[in-house]
Amino acid sequence: MQANDVRVLKGAAVPTLVVGLVAVIVAALVTGAKGALGAAIGLILVGVFFTLGLAVVSWAGRVSPMAMMAAAVVGYVVKVLVIMAVLTAFQDTTAFNPRAFAFSVIACTLAWTLGEVRGFMKLKMLYVEPGTEVPGRGTR
């Protein structure tokens, strides 16, 4: 990972951790230990999935901008589908509270996404490489 990617990761992971811990505490107060376990599992699921997604996009960014965009779009679709599948698979579980799990996943996903957006906005990366030539045009 490049230094910019680490800053974005930190900018997304810290608010997600805070929101996840609040979700664990609220779930523990409202539904007990099973709720806290469900919220903690949701926090871990979002943290792992979104960290892996950022790592894949970072790696693809070193290959080419088109690969980075493809990795971002495919990664987003895969994350949404897998999280939906996990939510569906565990909706009737008795090991933990599925509602606390679902609310934790939603809250942590929103926190991660907003943290990532904020992190990218603070990077001040150049959109255009200065001094590059436009393909297909001769030099003057």
Buried (B, 14 or more C-beta within 10 A) or exposed (E): BEEBBEBBBEBBBEBBBEBBEBBBEBBBEBBEEBBBBBBBBBBEBBBEBBBEBBBBBBBBBEEEEEBBEBBBEBBBEBBEEEBEEBBEEBEEEEEBBBBBBBBBBBBBBBBBBBBBEEBBEEEEEEEEEEEEEEEEEEEE
